Amino acid sequence: MRYFNLAALALILLFERELFAQHRLSKDYPFLYEVVLACDVRYDAIQKMYYYDYALTNDRANKGNIWIFEIDILRHHDSVKYDTLGLKFANNFEKIQFERYYPPAADIVESVGFPSLANKHWDVNIFHGSVASFGVDTLLPKPGSTVTGFAMMSKAPPGTRVFAAYPDFDVYKFYPDIEQDTTAGVDSIYRYVDSIKEAVNYHGWTIGPTAPPADFSATSWIDTLISYKHQCVSQGWLTDNKTCKRDCDDIMSQKDWRKNGDFEQYAKWNPDNSWNFDTDWNNGIVEVLDGRLNKAQAELSKKDSVDARKDLEIFVIEVEMLSIVDKKIEAGNQNPIMTSEAYALLKYNTEYLIDRLP
């Protein structure tokens, strides 16, 4: 019997290899090679609530329509557990879904609401006790299309999050007789199909609600900030492009500052011209932000919260300036130097730290 099983296994493996060799290069599978889930965050100080607005883009080079996308919302076990007061939902059905799926996962996921969806064809729920799962029943996003209108809300500030996108994959289109197959290799076929279904999916990075540690430490949080800054660079959300220096100079020059009024709200931070924009920004965008965070980190390590606060407040100003510069650059059809993801991660998490400094 042992030899028979080994022989059968060998035949199955041979069948798998032949099947894979035949189909692995097929261009007919609905592969998702590139999917972007852009996120724009806004904070409502009255509600003390962050709103996360998402735009889903199915790249034109993809082979499939998007059926589902999911955002990781797992909560770290030692982080703040926010309540659900004030959470809103796109409609009564979504509220009922939340009331059904959230309670069993309340201790392990972030407290999130879903105030809006792209349209009536979409729904959302907390799936597998770990993800916010957005699905559509018709009018699936085709390659080259972008769908907006998705939103989450939470009292948790932004952090980096994994997301996944799944295409509409009709197995029976490729294997019409799979359910009628009763041969010894049917299990192998199913395993192969499952592997293909996994291969066509897309996994990437976005941002979403991420509760901070319950036992808050300023020095640890600035380490988190520095990590977020590095992630922004690695994800392309923050570009260390010194060719943008001229754009920054033009917009930050004293003449342009007064003419447009863009930075009047920041003038109070530089009343004696001790903060030299030109000297600082000659070092490059990422270097400027690195230097500011490293300086605040050194001050916090010496328990100098006064100077650390000032440097962190200037850091927020620099992030705000970059956002203004970026809007002007994008208006000229140039590539962004700071995306909405980098802006949200750096601004809101720095403000969270400032609010908690002694």
Beta strands, then each sheet from edge to edge (+ up, - down):
strand 1: 35-44
strand 2: 49-58
strand 3: 66-72
strand 4: 113-116
strand 5: 122-127
strand 6: 131-136
strand 7: 145-154
strand 8: 158-167
strand 9: 202-209
sheet 1: 1+ 2- 7+ 4-
sheet 2: 5+ 6- 3+ 8- 9+
end
